Amino acid sequence: MTSGRFWLIAATLASTLVASAVGCGNNGTPCTTCPSIEGRYPLEFAAGTVPADCASLGVELPKGPLDIQRAGSQLTATLEEVELQGTLFQGAEFTLLGTRQAMDGGSSSTQFSLNGTYTPGNPDGGTGRISGSFTGTYNRPSAQGMRRCSVQRAYTATQNGQP
């Protein structure tokens, strides 16, 4: 098993545990009649600056878009080359979590976690929206050794077609 697969498995497990712990969607129950969350979402983050420890490592908020696919209650997505997996729960709440190891031998990594709620568009042609909380955790080498930082920010996005 490569370290990339290990991180993906760990990320999926962590996403499920977090969702269950916070009681997402009817006590963590995956949806059975799931809304059409799949699509492309240009993320808009709440105002604020990136923490100084992240800015010094060259970290910025992802520019997106977030592309979501759905098979039943299981979600897959991509955001700036980070592959995410998660679950859509009853009540249209969702979690997505993924990690990308850098090609420099695995010393750098980027982990994204998104929790949120999907609001369907109006039946007369309105578009759906997602909103929630984003966390980006970054491990980067520096002159002082490996450094880690995190960025947390609220986000919203309006569905903009299929990925």
ABEGO torsion letter per residue (X at the ends): XBAAAAAAAAAAAAAAAAAAAAGBGGGGBBBABBBBABEBBBBBBBBEBBBAAAAAAGBBBBAOBBBBBBBEABBBBBBGGBBBBBBBBBGGBBBBBBBBBBAAGGABBBBBBBBBBBBBBBAAGBBBBBBEBBBBBBBBBBAAEBBBBBBBBBBBBBBBEBX
